[in-house]
């Protein structure tokens, strides 16, 4: 199941010592080359830039519905690989490929591609945090205070898992639980047609 796979990934990251941490505010960030493509059709278009959506090479801090750092929703897997930004890939099913990254974001984010295009960026660490300041390690009650009417708790279709969902146009931030402690253990961003649908259906593809 999709939900189970993320629980396992979260547990592995926690075991590896990638627990939420706090870092000082980053120094002036230099923009990185944008290697993203653009999604159209069923996965939706680009909702536009988000303030501060760049990261210093040594400090990773922001994840949004646009993606994280150079890993922008809609980016082409082949182009990211050619740029040396992809560390490993693991084919799943139905055209889905999961991947790890290199550089400052290594160990901070996991990527999911479908048909060669980036459709999900996920993290089990903090930072990064969302533009609203939400992230892994927070309680769901704290998320409700941060987002107010913009977000809501949802359940999957069989009613055995809950998550907190925030919509931005055709894209979402999805906060799911931690396998061994209360609160948020994993944060996923991307098109609702992929991220939200797969949480609700409980499938990996």
GROMACS elastic network, one bead per residue, 0.5 to 0.9 nm:
[ bonds ]
;  ai    aj funct       b0    kb
    1     4     6  0.52239   500
    1     5     6  0.62680   500
    1     6     6  0.89215   500
    1   201     6  0.87266   500
    1   202     6  0.52412   500
    1   204     6  0.54743   500
    1   205     6  0.89063   500
    2     5     6  0.52290   500
    2     6     6  0.66104   500
    2     7     6  0.88385   500
    2   198     6  0.65334   500
    2   199     6  0.65249   500
    2   201     6  0.81931   500
    2   202     6  0.50692   500
    2   205     6  0.75621   500
    3     6     6  0.54498   500
    3     7     6  0.63972   500
    3     8     6  0.88714   500
    3   161     6  0.80406   500
    3   176     6  0.86690   500
    3   198     6  0.82350   500
    3   199     6  0.62589   500
    3   200     6  0.89815   500
    3   202     6  0.57675   500
    3   203     6  0.73942   500
    3   204     6  0.78212   500
    4     8     6  0.62433   500
    4     9     6  0.86307   500
    4   202     6  0.82336   500
    4   204     6  0.89149   500
    5     8     6  0.51668   500
    5     9     6  0.62366   500
    5    10     6  0.86299   500
    5   204     6  0.75866   500
    6    10     6  0.59468   500
    6    11     6  0.84201   500
    6   176     6  0.88902   500
    6   186     6  0.75371   500
    7    10     6  0.51211   500
    7    11     6  0.61757   500
    7    12     6  0.86605   500
    7   176     6  0.88887   500
    7   177     6  0.81097   500
    7   178     6  0.71338   500
    7   179     6  0.59717   500
    7   185     6  0.82845   500
    7   186     6  0.81538   500
    8    11     6  0.50999   500
    8    12     6  0.62209   500
    8    13     6  0.87092   500
    8   179     6  0.80879   500
    9    12     6  0.51193   500
    9    13     6  0.62538   500
    9    14     6  0.86395   500
    9   124     6  0.83107   500
   10    13     6  0.51614   500
   10    14     6  0.61524   500
   10    15     6  0.85130   500
   10   123     6  0.84169   500
   10   124     6  0.58221   500
   10   178     6  0.72524   500
   10   179     6  0.73605   500
   10   185     6  0.66949   500
   10   186     6  0.66385   500
   11    14     6  0.51014   500
   11    15     6  0.60272   500
   11    16     6  0.85412   500
   11   124     6  0.89613   500
   11   178     6  0.80758   500
   11   179     6  0.65594   500
   11   180     6  0.80900   500
   11   185     6  0.89281   500
   12    15     6  0.50027   500
   12    16     6  0.61324   500
   12    17     6  0.87810   500
   12    18     6  0.88464   500
   13    16     6  0.50276   500
   13    17     6  0.65454   500
   13    18     6  0.53770   500
   13    19     6  0.75598   500
   13   107     6  0.77801   500
   13   108     6  0.89667   500
   13   124     6  0.68475   500
   13   125     6  0.82569   500
   14    17     6  0.51865   500
   14    18     6  0.51517   500
   14    19     6  0.55237   500
   14    20     6  0.88758   500
   14   124     6  0.78240   500
   14   125     6  0.85525   500
   15    18     6  0.73187   500
   15    19     6  0.84849   500
   16    19     6  0.83908   500
   18    21     6  0.83083   500
   18   107     6  0.73386   500
   18   108     6  0.78771   500
   18   124     6  0.75868   500
   18   125     6  0.61921   500
   18   126     6  0.88753   500
   19   124     6  0.76662   500
   19   125     6  0.58275   500
   19   126     6  0.75358   500
   19   137     6  0.86025   500
   20   124     6  0.76685   500
   20   127     6  0.68558   500
   20   135     6  0.89333   500
   20   136     6  0.66484   500
   20   137     6  0.63132   500
   21   125     6  0.73057   500
   21   126     6  0.55890   500
   21   127     6  0.66080   500
   22   126     6  0.69344   500
   22   127     6  0.66680   500
   23    26     6  0.81379   500
   23    59     6  0.79852   500
   23    61     6  0.85596   500
   23   127     6  0.75463   500
   24    27     6  0.89083   500
   24    59     6  0.87847   500
   25    59     6  0.85415   500
   25    61     6  0.84462   500
   26    29     6  0.72358   500
   26    55     6  0.79206   500
   26    56     6  0.67421   500
   26    58     6  0.85128   500
   26    59     6  0.61757   500
   26    60     6  0.82612   500
   26    61     6  0.78445   500
   27    56     6  0.71114   500
   27    59     6  0.85469   500
   28    55     6  0.88283   500
   28    56     6  0.72913   500
   29    32     6  0.89553   500
   29    52     6  0.87040   500
   29    54     6  0.65016   500
   29    55     6  0.56670   500
   29    57     6  0.80008   500
   30    54     6  0.73418   500
   30    55     6  0.72596   500
   30    56     6  0.62979   500
   30    57     6  0.82791   500
   31    34     6  0.85778   500
   31    53     6  0.89954   500
   31    54     6  0.59552   500
   31    55     6  0.74204   500
   31    56     6  0.81533   500
   31    69     6  0.89261   500
   32    35     6  0.89558   500
   32    54     6  0.72713   500
   32    55     6  0.80394   500
   32    56     6  0.88505   500
   32    69     6  0.75811   500
   32    70     6  0.65379   500
   33    70     6  0.69709   500
   34    37     6  0.86707   500
   34    69     6  0.88262   500
   34    70     6  0.59455   500
   34    71     6  0.83205   500
   34    72     6  0.78504   500
   34    75     6  0.88367   500
   35    70     6  0.66225   500
   35    71     6  0.76810   500
   35    72     6  0.76254   500
   35    75     6  0.62919   500
   35    76     6  0.75531   500
   35    79     6  0.67279   500
   35    80     6  0.66201   500
   35    83     6  0.82812   500
   36    70     6  0.74963   500
   36    71     6  0.70439   500
   36    72     6  0.53297   500
   36    73     6  0.69446   500
   36    74     6  0.58976   500
   36    76     6  0.63016   500
   36    79     6  0.82486   500
   36    80     6  0.81895   500
   36   117     6  0.89784   500
   36   118     6  0.85438   500
   37    72     6  0.79347   500
   37    73     6  0.78306   500
   37    74     6  0.50437   500
   37    76     6  0.59761   500
   37   117     6  0.79112   500
   37   118     6  0.88577   500
   38    45     6  0.68981   500
   38    46     6  0.68771   500
   38    72     6  0.89056   500
   38    73     6  0.75566   500
   38    75     6  0.68475   500
   38    76     6  0.88347   500
   38   117     6  0.88094   500
   39    42     6  0.84160   500
   39    43     6  0.61980   500
   39    44     6  0.60061   500
   39    45     6  0.53536   500
   39    46     6  0.70222   500
   39    73     6  0.74759   500
   39    75     6  0.82402   500
   39   117     6  0.79127   500
   39   118     6  0.88370   500
   39   119     6  0.88186   500
   40    43     6  0.60649   500
   40    44     6  0.51313   500
   40    45     6  0.52375   500
   40    46     6  0.84137   500
   40    74     6  0.85840   500
   41    44     6  0.55859   500
   41    45     6  0.75893   500
   42   191     6  0.88264   500
   42   193     6  0.68191   500
   43    74     6  0.87214   500
   43   119     6  0.77736   500
   43   170     6  0.76298   500
   43   171     6  0.83613   500
   43   190     6  0.86777   500
   43   191     6  0.55197   500
   43   192     6  0.74778   500
   43   193     6  0.57741   500
   43   194     6  0.72042   500
   44    47     6  0.86827   500
   44   169     6  0.86270   500
   44   170     6  0.57650   500
   44   171     6  0.75718   500
   44   191     6  0.66506   500
   44   192     6  0.85859   500
   44   193     6  0.81465   500
   45    48     6  0.88587   500
   45    74     6  0.87392   500
   45   169     6  0.89913   500
   45   170     6  0.75302   500
   45   171     6  0.88456   500
   45   191     6  0.88537   500
   46    49     6  0.83388   500
   46    65     6  0.89531   500
   46    66     6  0.72245   500
   46    73     6  0.80308   500
   46    74     6  0.84305   500
   46   170     6  0.87513   500
   46   171     6  0.88327   500
   47    50     6  0.88083   500
   47    65     6  0.81516   500
   47    66     6  0.75139   500
   47   168     6  0.76174   500
   47   169     6  0.66730   500
   47   170     6  0.78984   500
   47   171     6  0.80420   500
   48    66     6  0.78599   500
   49    52     6  0.88514   500
   49    53     6  0.73832   500
   49    66     6  0.74615   500
   50    53     6  0.55279   500
   50    64     6  0.75459   500
   50    65     6  0.86893   500
   50    66     6  0.75645   500
   50   131     6  0.76235   500
   51    54     6  0.85479   500
   51   131     6  0.75415   500
   52    55     6  0.79978   500
   52    62     6  0.77339   500
   52   131     6  0.80664   500
   53    61     6  0.89755   500
   53    62     6  0.63759   500
   53    63     6  0.75993   500
   53    64     6  0.76880   500
   53    66     6  0.83128   500
   53    67     6  0.86512   500
   53    68     6  0.74082   500
   53    69     6  0.68703   500
   53   131     6  0.83124   500
   54    60     6  0.88127   500
   54    61     6  0.85567   500
   54    62     6  0.74153   500
   54    68     6  0.78301   500
   54    69     6  0.54671   500
   54    70     6  0.80342   500
   55    58     6  0.80515   500
   55    59     6  0.64586   500
   55    60     6  0.56790   500
   55    61     6  0.65839   500
   55    62     6  0.71948   500
   55    68     6  0.83327   500
   55    69     6  0.57399   500
   55    70     6  0.87106   500
   55   104     6  0.89519   500
   56    59     6  0.52072   500
   56    60     6  0.66917   500
   56    61     6  0.85568   500
   56    69     6  0.88204   500
   56   104     6  0.83458   500
   57    60     6  0.74176   500
   57   103     6  0.76527   500
   57   104     6  0.56579   500
   57   105     6  0.85457   500
   58   103     6  0.86408   500
   58   104     6  0.57050   500
   58   105     6  0.88534   500
   59   104     6  0.68414   500
   59   105     6  0.85260   500
   59   127     6  0.88218   500
   60    63     6  0.88692   500
   60    68     6  0.86555   500
   60    69     6  0.79070   500
   60   104     6  0.65973   500
   60   105     6  0.64343   500
   60   108     6  0.80348   500
   60   127     6  0.65264   500
   60   128     6  0.58904   500
   61    68     6  0.86491   500
   61    69     6  0.88792   500
   61   126     6  0.79280   500
   61   127     6  0.50572   500
   61   129     6  0.59714   500
   61   130     6  0.83798   500
   62    67     6  0.87204   500
   62    68     6  0.63214   500
   62    69     6  0.75484   500
   62   127     6  0.71691   500
   62   129     6  0.50306   500
   62   130     6  0.56935   500
   62   131     6  0.66714   500
   62   133     6  0.87639   500
   63    66     6  0.76650   500
   63    67     6  0.57869   500
   63    69     6  0.76283   500
   63   121     6  0.82458   500
   63   122     6  0.87053   500
   63   123     6  0.86961   500
   63   127     6  0.86791   500
   63   128     6  0.57461   500
   63   129     6  0.56730   500
   63   130     6  0.50690   500
   63   131     6  0.72234   500
   63   189     6  0.78010   500
   64    67     6  0.52577   500
   64    68     6  0.64572   500
   64   121     6  0.89730   500
   64   129     6  0.80293   500
   64   130     6  0.54243   500
   64   131     6  0.64979   500
   64   172     6  0.88043   500
   64   173     6  0.74411   500
   64   189     6  0.65612   500
   64   190     6  0.84121   500
   65    68     6  0.83766   500
   65    72     6  0.86684   500
   65    73     6  0.76026   500
   65   120     6  0.89855   500
   65   121     6  0.87142   500
   65   130     6  0.86201   500
   65   167     6  0.89052   500
   65   168     6  0.73087   500
   65   171     6  0.60356   500
   65   172     6  0.62011   500
   65   173     6  0.65032   500
   65   188     6  0.88490   500
   65   189     6  0.52412   500
   65   190     6  0.55020   500
   65   191     6  0.78004   500
   66    71     6  0.84250   500
   66    72     6  0.55827   500
   66    73     6  0.55865   500
   66    74     6  0.88520   500
   66   171     6  0.84908   500
   66   189     6  0.78750   500
   66   190     6  0.72719   500
   67    70     6  0.78356   500
   67    71     6  0.56272   500
   67    73     6  0.53588   500
   67   118     6  0.89758   500
   67   120     6  0.76883   500
   67   121     6  0.60609   500
   67   122     6  0.89276   500
   67   189     6  0.67750   500
   67   190     6  0.71520   500
   68    71     6  0.52248   500
   68    72     6  0.62554   500
   68    73     6  0.85869   500
   68   105     6  0.85870   500
   68   109     6  0.82208   500
   68   121     6  0.71874   500
   68   128     6  0.83792   500
   69    72     6  0.71646   500
   69   105     6  0.79957   500
   70    75     6  0.88032   500
   70    80     6  0.86285   500
   70    85     6  0.84327   500
   71    74     6  0.87106   500
   71    75     6  0.67418   500
   71    80     6  0.80219   500
   71    85     6  0.86349   500
   71   111     6  0.81468   500
   71   118     6  0.78572   500
   71   121     6  0.76819   500
   72    75     6  0.54847   500
   72   118     6  0.71737   500
   72   119     6  0.88516   500
   72   121     6  0.84109   500
   73    76     6  0.89735   500
   73   117     6  0.76815   500
   73   118     6  0.51425   500
   73   119     6  0.56635   500
   73   120     6  0.68270   500
   73   121     6  0.77667   500
   73   189     6  0.86891   500
   73   190     6  0.64675   500
   73   191     6  0.80948   500
   74   113     6  0.86948   500
   74   116     6  0.88960   500
   74   117     6  0.51893   500
   74   119     6  0.63350   500
   75    78     6  0.88982   500
   75    79     6  0.76846   500
   75    80     6  0.73419   500
   75   113     6  0.87458   500
   75   116     6  0.82713   500
   75   117     6  0.55003   500
   75   118     6  0.51646   500
   75   119     6  0.83675   500
   76    79     6  0.53391   500
   76    80     6  0.62958   500
   76    81     6  0.86472   500
   76   113     6  0.83993   500
   76   116     6  0.57940   500
   76   118     6  0.64849   500
   77    80     6  0.51617   500
   77    81     6  0.60699   500
   77    82     6  0.85452   500
   77    86     6  0.81944   500
   77   113     6  0.71256   500
   77   116     6  0.52739   500
   77   117     6  0.60170   500
   77   118     6  0.69361   500
   78    81     6  0.51099   500
   78    82     6  0.60865   500
   78    83     6  0.86140   500
   78   116     6  0.73109   500
   78   117     6  0.89600   500
   79    82     6  0.50317   500
   79    83     6  0.61735   500
   79    84     6  0.87625   500
   79    85     6  0.88878   500
   80    83     6  0.51154   500
   80    84     6  0.65268   500
   80    85     6  0.54075   500
   80    86     6  0.62015   500
   81    84     6  0.51499   500
   81    85     6  0.56407   500
   81    87     6  0.79134   500
   82    85     6  0.75679   500
   82    86     6  0.83046   500
   83    86     6  0.80090   500
   84    87     6  0.76054   500
   84   101     6  0.87193   500
   84   102     6  0.73280   500
   85   100     6  0.87386   500
   85   101     6  0.56260   500
   85   102     6  0.51617   500
   85   103     6  0.71731   500
   86    89     6  0.77036   500
   86    99     6  0.68193   500
   86   100     6  0.59701   500
   86   102     6  0.57715   500
   87    99     6  0.71647   500
   87   100     6  0.52738   500
   87   102     6  0.54448   500
   87   106     6  0.83199   500
   88    98     6  0.83719   500
   88    99     6  0.54486   500
   88   100     6  0.52519   500
   88   101     6  0.71228   500
   88   102     6  0.89866   500
   89    97     6  0.65568   500
   89    98     6  0.56285   500
   89   100     6  0.65891   500
   90    96     6  0.88089   500
   90    97     6  0.56237   500
   90    98     6  0.51063   500
   90    99     6  0.61676   500
   90   100     6  0.88817   500
   91    95     6  0.77364   500
   91    96     6  0.62354   500
   91    98     6  0.62433   500
   91    99     6  0.85934   500
   92    95     6  0.71847   500
   92    96     6  0.52317   500
   92    97     6  0.54053   500
   92    98     6  0.70136   500
   92   204     6  0.78531   500
   92   205     6  0.76438   500
   93    96     6  0.53318   500
   93    97     6  0.75776   500
   93   204     6  0.77073   500
   93   205     6  0.60121   500
   94    97     6  0.89533   500
   94   114     6  0.79354   500
   94   115     6  0.84242   500
   94   205     6  0.59807   500
   95   113     6  0.79493   500
   95   114     6  0.53074   500
   95   115     6  0.51051   500
   95   116     6  0.77900   500
   95   205     6  0.81375   500
   96   112     6  0.68985   500
   96   113     6  0.55624   500
   96   115     6  0.65972   500
   96   116     6  0.80462   500
   96   204     6  0.86143   500
   96   205     6  0.66466   500
   97   111     6  0.82860   500
   97   112     6  0.57642   500
   97   113     6  0.50878   500
   97   114     6  0.63414   500
   97   115     6  0.82038   500
   97   116     6  0.78750   500
   98   110     6  0.72913   500
   98   111     6  0.56775   500
   98   113     6  0.62694   500
   98   114     6  0.88647   500
   99   110     6  0.60365   500
   99   111     6  0.50594   500
   99   112     6  0.63072   500
   99   113     6  0.79051   500
  100   106     6  0.69954   500
  100   107     6  0.77494   500
  100   109     6  0.72037   500
  100   110     6  0.52852   500
  100   111     6  0.63282   500
  101   104     6  0.87806   500
  101   105     6  0.64887   500
  101   106     6  0.50440   500
  101   107     6  0.75738   500
  101   108     6  0.85721   500
  101   109     6  0.72323   500
  101   110     6  0.70497   500
  101   111     6  0.77731   500
  102   105     6  0.62996   500
  102   107     6  0.83396   500
  103   106     6  0.54914   500
  104   107     6  0.84238   500
  104   108     6  0.81628   500
  105   108     6  0.51690   500
  105   109     6  0.62113   500
  106   109     6  0.66236   500
  106   110     6  0.84553   500
  107   110     6  0.78024   500
  107   123     6  0.86166   500
  107   124     6  0.89368   500
  107   125     6  0.84724   500
  108   122     6  0.83828   500
  108   123     6  0.58251   500
  108   124     6  0.69838   500
  108   125     6  0.60305   500
  108   126     6  0.82240   500
  108   127     6  0.80690   500
  108   128     6  0.76647   500
  109   121     6  0.64949   500
  109   122     6  0.53970   500
  109   124     6  0.73957   500
  109   125     6  0.80899   500
  109   128     6  0.88098   500
  110   120     6  0.82677   500
  110   121     6  0.58613   500
  110   122     6  0.52253   500
  110   123     6  0.63487   500
  110   124     6  0.88679   500
  111   118     6  0.70191   500
  111   119     6  0.78888   500
  111   120     6  0.58275   500
  111   122     6  0.64547   500
  112   117     6  0.83379   500
  112   118     6  0.59127   500
  112   119     6  0.58667   500
  112   121     6  0.64855   500
  112   122     6  0.82845   500
  113   116     6  0.56043   500
  113   117     6  0.50149   500
  113   119     6  0.53854   500
  113   120     6  0.69100   500
  114   117     6  0.53590   500
  114   118     6  0.65109   500
  114   119     6  0.64292   500
  115   118     6  0.85864   500
  118   121     6  0.77925   500
  118   190     6  0.84448   500
  119   189     6  0.82936   500
  119   190     6  0.55499   500
  119   191     6  0.63979   500
  119   194     6  0.67550   500
  119   195     6  0.77517   500
  120   188     6  0.65403   500
  120   189     6  0.56025   500
  120   191     6  0.73577   500
  120   194     6  0.76663   500
  120   195     6  0.67057   500
  121   187     6  0.83449   500
  121   188     6  0.56985   500
  121   189     6  0.54494   500
  121   190     6  0.66450   500
  122   186     6  0.69676   500
  122   187     6  0.54510   500
  122   189     6  0.63535   500
  122   190     6  0.89064   500
  123   126     6  0.79404   500
  123   127     6  0.88335   500
  123   128     6  0.76749   500
  123   135     6  0.88727   500
  123   136     6  0.77687   500
  123   185     6  0.85533   500
  123   186     6  0.57490   500
  123   187     6  0.53624   500
  123   188     6  0.66068   500
  124   135     6  0.88184   500
  124   136     6  0.61989   500
  124   137     6  0.87584   500
  124   178     6  0.89692   500
  124   184     6  0.87080   500
  124   185     6  0.58484   500
  124   187     6  0.65562   500
  125   128     6  0.68109   500
  125   129     6  0.88276   500
  125   135     6  0.79154   500
  125   136     6  0.58303   500
  125   137     6  0.79527   500
  125   185     6  0.80289   500
  125   186     6  0.77252   500
  125   187     6  0.86604   500
  126   129     6  0.62615   500
  126   135     6  0.60286   500
  126   136     6  0.54400   500
  126   137     6  0.71969   500
  127   130     6  0.89358   500
  127   135     6  0.71702   500
  127   136     6  0.78463   500
  128   134     6  0.88911   500
  128   135     6  0.69647   500
  128   136     6  0.83823   500
  129   132     6  0.77644   500
  129   133     6  0.54910   500
  129   134     6  0.53621   500
  129   136     6  0.76634   500
  130   133     6  0.51249   500
  130   134     6  0.52488   500
  130   135     6  0.63808   500
  130   173     6  0.84700   500
  131   134     6  0.75213   500
  132   146     6  0.69844   500
  132   147     6  0.76047   500
  133   146     6  0.77345   500
  134   137     6  0.89709   500
  134   138     6  0.71807   500
  134   142     6  0.84493   500
  134   143     6  0.66409   500
  134   146     6  0.72178   500
  134   147     6  0.87768   500
  135   138     6  0.61929   500
  135   143     6  0.85676   500
  135   175     6  0.80378   500
  135   184     6  0.73824   500
  135   185     6  0.87408   500
  135   186     6  0.83031   500
  135   187     6  0.69011   500
  136   139     6  0.86399   500
  136   175     6  0.78971   500
  136   176     6  0.89968   500
  136   178     6  0.88684   500
  136   183     6  0.78666   500
  136   184     6  0.50577   500
  136   185     6  0.53987   500
  136   186     6  0.60200   500
  136   187     6  0.65339   500
  137   178     6  0.85009   500
  137   182     6  0.85102   500
  137   183     6  0.60170   500
  137   184     6  0.52216   500
  137   185     6  0.62829   500
  137   186     6  0.86719   500
  138   141     6  0.82432   500
  138   142     6  0.63059   500
  138   143     6  0.70403   500
  138   182     6  0.88541   500
  138   183     6  0.56534   500
  138   184     6  0.56003   500
  138   185     6  0.84614   500
  139   142     6  0.51478   500
  139   143     6  0.65318   500
  139   144     6  0.89228   500
  139   182     6  0.70804   500
  139   184     6  0.60924   500
  140   144     6  0.64312   500
  140   145     6  0.88167   500
  140   153     6  0.84940   500
  140   163     6  0.86109   500
  140   164     6  0.71738   500
  140   175     6  0.84745   500
  140   177     6  0.88597   500
  140   182     6  0.87932   500
  140   183     6  0.58997   500
  140   184     6  0.67993   500
  141   144     6  0.51529   500
  141   145     6  0.65047   500
  141   146     6  0.88491   500
  141   183     6  0.87370   500
  142   145     6  0.50410   500
  142   146     6  0.62792   500
  142   147     6  0.87423   500
  143   146     6  0.50179   500
  143   147     6  0.60863   500
  143   148     6  0.79726   500
  143   151     6  0.81750   500
  143   164     6  0.78544   500
  144   147     6  0.53175   500
  144   148     6  0.52039   500
  144   149     6  0.79735   500
  144   150     6  0.87375   500
  144   151     6  0.69099   500
  144   152     6  0.73698   500
  144   153     6  0.87640   500
  144   164     6  0.85512   500
  145   148     6  0.55505   500
  146   151     6  0.89852   500
  147   150     6  0.53241   500
  147   151     6  0.56289   500
  147   152     6  0.85712   500
  147   166     6  0.77937   500
  148   151     6  0.62221   500
  148   152     6  0.81691   500
  149   152     6  0.72001   500
  150   165     6  0.86650   500
  150   166     6  0.60519   500
  150   167     6  0.70737   500
  150   168     6  0.87735   500
  151   164     6  0.68496   500
  151   165     6  0.54523   500
  151   167     6  0.69755   500
  152   163     6  0.84062   500
  152   164     6  0.56029   500
  152   165     6  0.54913   500
  152   166     6  0.67736   500
  153   162     6  0.67638   500
  153   163     6  0.56212   500
  153   165     6  0.61754   500
  154   161     6  0.84853   500
  154   162     6  0.56074   500
  154   163     6  0.54445   500
  154   164     6  0.61066   500
  154   165     6  0.67736   500
  154   200     6  0.85364   500
  155   158     6  0.78987   500
  155   159     6  0.55959   500
  155   160     6  0.72470   500
  155   161     6  0.56075   500
  155   163     6  0.63439   500
  155   164     6  0.87474   500
  155   199     6  0.85175   500
  155   200     6  0.68083   500
  156   159     6  0.52657   500
  156   160     6  0.66810   500
  156   161     6  0.56761   500
  156   162     6  0.65034   500
  156   163     6  0.82111   500
  156   198     6  0.89038   500
  156   199     6  0.61539   500
  156   201     6  0.63290   500
  156   202     6  0.68433   500
  157   160     6  0.80769   500
  157   161     6  0.86840   500
  157   199     6  0.85170   500
  157   200     6  0.51712   500
  157   201     6  0.57789   500
  157   202     6  0.75810   500
  158   161     6  0.79503   500
  158   200     6  0.81000   500
  158   201     6  0.79505   500
  158   202     6  0.82793   500
  159   162     6  0.76351   500
  159   200     6  0.89640   500
  161   176     6  0.85525   500
  161   177     6  0.86381   500
  161   199     6  0.87546   500
  161   200     6  0.87526   500
  162   176     6  0.69840   500
  162   177     6  0.76912   500
  163   174     6  0.66538   500
  163   175     6  0.55435   500
  163   177     6  0.69409   500
  163   184     6  0.87196   500
  163   199     6  0.85749   500
  164   173     6  0.81502   500
  164   174     6  0.57872   500
  164   175     6  0.50266   500
  164   176     6  0.66347   500
  164   184     6  0.89360   500
  165   172     6  0.67443   500
  165   173     6  0.58736   500
  165   175     6  0.65156   500
  165   176     6  0.89408   500
  165   196     6  0.81222   500
  166   171     6  0.85701   500
  166   172     6  0.54867   500
  166   173     6  0.51099   500
  166   174     6  0.65634   500
  166   175     6  0.86478   500
  167   170     6  0.71392   500
  167   171     6  0.59183   500
  167   173     6  0.65505   500
  167   174     6  0.87687   500
  167   192     6  0.79744   500
  168   171     6  0.52404   500
  168   172     6  0.57930   500
  168   173     6  0.80556   500
  169   172     6  0.78119   500
  169   192     6  0.89657   500
  170   190     6  0.86592   500
  170   191     6  0.59282   500
  170   192     6  0.59209   500
  170   193     6  0.78233   500
  171   189     6  0.73649   500
  171   190     6  0.53795   500
  171   193     6  0.79666   500
  171   195     6  0.84341   500
  171   196     6  0.88569   500
  172   188     6  0.80728   500
  172   189     6  0.56623   500
  172   190     6  0.57209   500
  172   191     6  0.60921   500
  172   192     6  0.55050   500
  172   195     6  0.73622   500
  172   196     6  0.72748   500
  173   187     6  0.69888   500
  173   188     6  0.58310   500
  173   190     6  0.69966   500
  173   191     6  0.89451   500
  173   192     6  0.86558   500
  173   195     6  0.84452   500
  173   196     6  0.87386   500
  174   186     6  0.82026   500
  174   187     6  0.56825   500
  174   188     6  0.51371   500
  174   189     6  0.62853   500
  174   190     6  0.87518   500
  174   195     6  0.75108   500
  174   196     6  0.72656   500
  174   199     6  0.88477   500
  175   184     6  0.60476   500
  175   185     6  0.74953   500
  175   186     6  0.58836   500
  175   188     6  0.65820   500
  175   189     6  0.89349   500
  176   183     6  0.81453   500
  176   184     6  0.55940   500
  176   185     6  0.60428   500
  176   186     6  0.53192   500
  176   187     6  0.64396   500
  176   188     6  0.82886   500
  177   180     6  0.88901   500
  177   181     6  0.82018   500
  177   182     6  0.70389   500
  177   183     6  0.57442   500
  177   186     6  0.65004   500
  178   181     6  0.56295   500
  178   182     6  0.63080   500
  178   183     6  0.62080   500
  178   184     6  0.56348   500
  178   186     6  0.68554   500
  179   182     6  0.82460   500
  179   185     6  0.72252   500
  180   185     6  0.89213   500
  181   184     6  0.86828   500
  181   185     6  0.82490   500
  182   185     6  0.82981   500
  184   187     6  0.75059   500
  188   195     6  0.71700   500
  189   192     6  0.85864   500
  189   195     6  0.69920   500
  190   193     6  0.84807   500
  190   194     6  0.71605   500
  190   195     6  0.60011   500
  190   196     6  0.86151   500
  191   194     6  0.55061   500
  191   195     6  0.60142   500
  191   196     6  0.76741   500
  192   195     6  0.51944   500
  192   197     6  0.64441   500
  192   198     6  0.89175   500
  193   196     6  0.63286   500
  193   197     6  0.55728   500
  193   198     6  0.81013   500
  194   197     6  0.53894   500
  194   198     6  0.59519   500
  194   199     6  0.85450   500
  194   205     6  0.87763   500
  195   198     6  0.55547   500
  195   199     6  0.63948   500
  195   200     6  0.88079   500
  196   199     6  0.52053   500
  196   200     6  0.61702   500
  196   201     6  0.85749   500
  197   200     6  0.51923   500
  197   201     6  0.60478   500
  197   202     6  0.83155   500
  197   203     6  0.88358   500
  198   201     6  0.50638   500
  198   202     6  0.56398   500
  198   203     6  0.55807   500
  198   204     6  0.67223   500
  198   205     6  0.70588   500
  199   202     6  0.51111   500
  199   203     6  0.71741   500
  199   204     6  0.86888   500
  200   203     6  0.82466   500
  201   204     6  0.88521   500
